Each structure stands twice: as C-alpha cells, then as structure tokens.
Amino acid sequence: MKQNVKTGVNPEFRQRRPAQLAERELQHLELILGNVIERSNIDPSRLPAKYWDMRVAQLDADYDLVPSQSQRVATLQRKLAALDEVLDTTDIRSAA
C-alpha cells in the first residue's frame, strides 16, 4: 500500500464521516423515495433507480452510522428493491 508522502496517510484508507452528518442526507433520501414510491404512477425516467441505489449505498460507505441509521438504510434498500421490481414489471408491460 502506498502512502501519501506529504501526509503519511494511506490513500486507500478514508475516514468515515460522523453519524450526525448522515442524518440530513438520510432524511432527504427517505423523503424523496417515500414520495416516489407512494405515487401510483412511477416514471422510470424521472427516477433512475441505479442512481438512488448508489446514493443509499454511499451513505453506508461514507458515514459511521449508528444502528438505527443502519436500519433506516436497510429499509431504503428494501424499498428500492421493491421499486426496481415495479419498474421492471412496468417495462415488461410497456414492451408487450
């Protein structure tokens, strides 16, 4: 592993951000995804599921989450998986 000569820090090691900073991002994702999932007409072009999957995964990777936040991330991931299924079904119906 290489270390940055100036700082002596391993570039592969990245310190996670504190859980309190994740709260705002977590609330935002819960709001956005909750609103989209509750609507009956889901437009896949307005909600690229891969983008939201990446945003939720980034929360888990970038922040040192407390257990309750980790549970909320898991809930968001389950909702996104359900949304992906709905979008896949919608795509199949549209193609037919």
N, C-alpha and C positions, 0 to 999 in steps of 0.2 A: 504494500500500500504506500502510495506516495503522500508526502506531507507538503503542505504549502510552506516554502522556505521562509516567507515573511512572517507568517503567524504561527507556524508549527502545528497547524490544525490539519487533520486528515480530511481531504475534500469529500470522501465518501461518508464521513460522519457529519450528520446535520442535526443540530439540537432542535428538539420539538418545541413548539410554542406552548405557552401555558393554557390550561383548560379554559380559564376565564375569557381568553381571547377568542376561543372557538364558539362561545355561546351566541354571539351575534350572527355568525355565519350559519350556525345550526338552526337558529330561529328563522333566518331568511329562507333556507332550503326547505324547512318544514312548511312555511307559509306558501311558498311558490308551488311546491309539489302537492301540497294538500289542496290548493285551489284547482290545480290542473286535474288531479285525479278525481275530485268531486264532480267536475263538469261531465255532462253526458256526452258531449261531442268533443273528442280529443283529436286535435290536428297534429299529426306527427311532424309536420314541417315547422310547427311553432315550438315543439318540444323535442329536440333531438335527444333521445334517451341516453345515448352514449355520452353526451356532454354532462348530463346530470349524474350519471354513474361515476364519471371521473371526478366531479365536484364532491360527491359524497365520499368517495374513496380517498380523496385528498385530505378531507377532514381527519380521517382516521390516521393517515400517514404523517400529517404535518403538526398535529396537536397532541399534547399529552392529556388525553381525555380522561375524565373521571368515569366511574362505572355507569352512572345514569346517562351521561352523554354517549357512551359507547352503545348503550341500549337504544338510544334515540337514533344513532347512526344505523344500527341494525334494522330498526323499524323502517327508516327511509330506504334502505337497500331492499327490504321486502316489498315495499310499495312500488319501488322502481321495477322490480322483477315482475310484479303483477301488471304494471303499466306496459312493460315490454310485451307481455303476453297479449294484452288487449290490442296493442298496436300491430303485433304480428297477425292476429285474427282479423283486424280491420284491413290490413294489406292483402290478406288472402281473399277476403270478400270483395275487395275492390278489383282484384285481378280477375275474378271469375266473371 
